[in-house]
Amino acid sequence: MVNKTNQGATDSIKEKGFLADAPVDEHERDLYPLDGDAHRIDTLEAVDDDAIRFFHEYGYLAVDSGLSDEEVEGCQQGINDLIDGKYEGFRSVMVEAGAREAYPNMDVEERRSVVRKVFNFVDVEPRLTSLTTHSGILDVVRRLMGGIEPRMLQDMALLKPARIGREKAWHQDMAYFDVPIETTVVGVWIALDAATLKNGCLHVVPGSHKAGPHPHFKVRDWQICDTVVRTEGSLPVPLQPGGFLFWHGLTHHGSPSNRSDQGRRGIQLHYQPENTVKTSKDTRLAVYGGEGLGMTC
């Protein structure tokens, strides 16, 4: 499937002076290795008991194919419609920092090429809403949770625009969620374009969830210290459109910046067990808030 991110729009906004190429930060070279062989399952239907055991042992599960071309294209168009303002009152769109000032004066194609995140679309965009209740996804998540019914915790479309897509520093998702630390939160990342080594595919540290919660610090983001990640041994997980990555909420993961000419779009969903009771931010930070615990990065 051809990536439909508009390359012409990116070239156009560069010519108008809205953006400039940014070099790859030096720190990324040893935080995101370009080799490694992630374990893979062919399809959602092929996720068997061995695959479930692999997830609990290594904290991630890659699935090469789970959506049809039609479903992928529907999700792509759904994101575009949200960005284009076709749903009255929808404002949950985040733009890359370098384009924020110019964004109000951009045309439709230019705007699509600089958006970083679209979120809170459940119950707004029908094609994306149906994805969150996809029977194949829910069946796998339910089994990863030991048979407990999953409940939606968070929905986002994460985009890495060509040339300007920023890094998402290494972190644990549980550091962001006000839920008990023993909760099995499952993240699901669904590729809508080819996610490659060049345009910022996700990377994971296999087995890192077993070490439990890790302190996070405000550096480039709310993140695990780079010095920790450099010692862990991470794997890139490239995906083709319609492919999936499932991961445990404690698994260390991140993604590098995108300085390629190819944009990368994906849907990220998080599920929690249906009986999860919300905790407080203070409770969470007492575990994950490095600075507040007197630590340094």
Buried (B, 14 or more C-beta within 10 A) or exposed (E): EEBBBBBEBBBBBBEEEBBEEEEEBEBBEEBBEEEBEBBBBEBBEEBEEEBBEBBBEBBBBBBBBBBEEEBBBBBBBBBBBBBBEEEEEBEBBBBBEBBEEBBEEBEEBBBBBBBBBBBEBBEBBEBBBEBBEBEBBBBBBBBBBEEBEBEBBBBBBBBBBBBBBBBBBBBBBBBBBEBBBEBBBBBBBBBBBBBBBBBBBBBBBBBBBEEEBBBBBEBBBBBBBBEBBEEBEBBBBBBBBBBBBBBBBBBBBBBBBBBBEBBBBBBBBBBBBEEBEEBEEEBBBEBBBBEEEEEEB
